[in-house]
Amino acid sequence: MTNTQTVFYPRIVRLKQLTERIGLGRSTIYDRMDVQSPRYDATFPKPIKLGAAAIGWIDSEITTWIEQRMSTKKTC
């Protein structure tokens, strides 16, 4: 008998995919990450560095952020 386990690897989402997924524009996303912006959101998923000029977001963190926002809306 073999033990078959499914291994899930973290999926990285780039900016274009992120904008499509959460419905916010590029500048709004960067505002959410900028501490000095009035639209700053400390709960917004932090990007990870992929290369010299490339960043991405971990898909599961985006999902968690969306779910938190949905649960907050339900309690309002």
ZAMARGU-4260 file (C-alpha; in steps of 0.2 Angstrom, whole numbers, plus 5000, padded with zeros to 4 digits):
<rodrens>
0) 5000/5000/5000 | 5007/5017/4995 | 5004/5033/5005 | 4999/5046/4993 | 4999/5064/5000
5) 4995/5079/4991 | 5008/5093/4994 | 5002/5111/4992 | 5016/5123/4988 | 5013/5142/4991
10) 5007/5150/4975 | 5014/5167/4971 | 5003/5180/4963 | 5010/5195/4953 | 5002/5212/4952
15) 4991/5210/4937 | 4983/5194/4945 | 4981/5203/4962 | 4972/5217/4954 | 4960/5205/4945
20) 4958/5195/4961 | 4954/5209/4973 | 4946/5222/4961 | 4958/5236/4966 | 4969/5246/4954
25) 4988/5246/4955 | 4990/5263/4963 | 4977/5259/4976 | 4986/5243/4981 | 5002/5253/4983
30) 4993/5265/4993 | 4987/5251/5005 | 5005/5246/5007 | 5012/5264/5010 | 5012/5269/5029
35) 5011/5287/5024 | 4995/5285/5013 | 4978/5289/5020 | 4973/5273/5012 | 4986/5263/5021
40) 4980/5246/5027 | 4991/5237/5040 | 4981/5221/5037 | 4985/5221/5018 | 4996/5206/5013
45) 5014/5210/5012 | 5023/5207/4996 | 5038/5196/4994 | 5054/5200/4984 | 5056/5189/4969
50) 5071/5197/4961 | 5079/5214/4958 | 5064/5223/4953 | 5050/5210/4955 | 5038/5207/4969
55) 5023/5195/4972 | 5010/5191/4985 | 5007/5174/4993 | 4990/5168/4987 | 4985/5161/5003
60) 4988/5177/5012 | 4977/5186/4999 | 4963/5173/5002 | 4964/5176/5021 | 4964/5195/5019
65) 4948/5194/5008 | 4940/5182/5020 | 4944/5194/5035 | 4936/5208/5025 | 4920/5198/5022
70) 4918/5193/5040 | 4921/5211/5045 | 4907/5216/5033 | 4895/5203/5040 | 4897/5210/5058
75) 4894/5228/5053
</rodrens>
